[in-house]
């Protein structure tokens, strides 16, 4: 959990700011997962397949699209804005 969420009362975050903070935390965790996947592939694939470790970063575009759509819909449901 982010530091901002731990001290949200002190920061006087409203519901939308808490939602946005949680969305950013989730997004960053997915980005870290893509990086971890690339590292695992680099360490485990045979030499002739090593390029796939780098190609795995194309998943970032997929992740950004899915998270953007998901959080955009949730934001619209909860707060009426995209």
Buried (B, 14 or more C-beta within 10 A) or exposed (E): EEEBBEEBEEBEBEEEBBBBBBBBEEBEEBBEEBEEBBEEBBEEEEEEEEEEBEEBEEBEEEBEEEBEEEBEEEBEEEEEEE
